[in-house]
Amino acid sequence: MHIIQQVLFILLFIIAVYLFTRKVRQIRRNIFLGKSKTIDDHKRERWRNVLLLAFGQKKMFRNWIPAILHFFVYAGFIIINIEITEIILDGLTGKHRMFSPLLGPVYNVLIGCFEILALLVIFGCAMFLIRRNVLKIKRFWQREMTHWPKSDANYILIMEIILMLLFLTMNTTDSALQLRHAAHYTQTGPFWCSALMAPLFDHTSTGTLIGLERGAWWLHITGILFFLNYLPYSKHFHIILAFPNAYYADLEPEGKMANMPEIEHEVKLMFEPPPPSENAPAGAPSPERFGAKEVTDLTWKNLMDAYSCTECGRCTAACPANQTGKLLSPRKIMMDTRDRLEEVGRKLNKDGKFEGDGKTLLYDYITPEELWACTTCNACVKECPVSIKPLDIILQLRRSLVMDDAKAPAEWNAMFSNIENNRAPWKFSPEDREKWREDL
């Protein structure tokens, strides 16, 4: 019987790892459809970001109550899953609690800590479900949070509660079986929480207990492997991508905007012609596109941002344009970018190449009205707990609207004309610019 279980587990494990690896490779390919961008500076500061923002959840603690609940879920789920290593090895080798003889009394302490963390995860997930579905916090119910985005968080929270309950059930029945000296059940000594609950099974037959323990063990590890393969299809993929995204976060001052060197050169020529040695060579190629219209026009870091988005809505809640009723939602910008990138990826999976499908990120997913509402205040960038920069995508799409499609607002066109003719945004002759000083 143990051999059959071992073979079944090995097959299940291989299939789960293969499917997860395949999907992650597709996501990696999708991300690198973006333009090249070299990020290899300030390594010490980048590792500091990983420790503080990804591991330490620094930005979350601007709001203490959800931050503590999130830390329970994050720390508990990650740390408890250290035991998954033992469960996987048990399944592959056919042993039971193989780390117990190696760790001795420390093993009981570890499992006891894991059980307390499991209870905290259950509590945290329950509170998050109440916040979402009973208290109905506004940022979880905005217009982009429909159907799948709204349900996704609930599915994950419920799944985590079930996995933790299975973990506790597995340990409790295991403790009861140890007290009966059942065959194949390693004598580890009492755990903490499960030892208190074990007397509930005093009147349960040994055969039933073994069935409950094995059932909880199988459901727990199957649930973990299912969860592993659910992650790449869910916003919860940020559990993995938050760490590299924090490392590659933009370290420039928040108000600094990236200029296009080609345009910057032309502007400098307008204001002060440089020496001939600094002029661009004749016939120098012009950029294929100004800004971005499609996901492939964005950088790979922009596309990693899209996959790292937690859909928490802190960016949108802080956005002054959204607060005044305008269409702009920085969270929707990231969700739309990811949705479009996934659509391009599915086309690549099917045809092996992508030559366009008549749609673009700009217009078909993100509208000009959303883009023009942005005040470039950087509130969304400041609030994001995983160092995403929606503003960078907004600016690139807006640049395409203005420079490729000539669809700037009328007020902007007037300003552009003044800059071109008068070298200033105002409609005054350059010769009159210093007359204000005459009466001083």
Secondary structure by P-SEA (a helix, b strand, c coil): caaaaaaaaaaaaaaaaaaaaaaaaaaaaaaacccccccccaaaaaaaaaacccccccccccccaaaaaaaaaaaaaaaaacaaaaaaaaaaaccccccccccaaaaaaaaaaaaaaaaaaaaaaaaaaaacccccccccccccccccccaaaaaaaaaaaaaaaaaaaaaaaaaaaaaacccccccccccccccccccccccccaaaaaaaaaaaaaaaaaaaaaaaaaccccccccccaaaaaaaacccccccbbbbcaaaaaaaaaacccccccccccccccccccccccccccccaaaaaaaaacccccccccccccccccccccaaaaaaaaaaaaaaaaaaaaacccccccccccccccccaaaaaaccccccccccccccccaaaaaaaaaaaaccccccccaaaaaaaaaaacccccccccccccccccccc
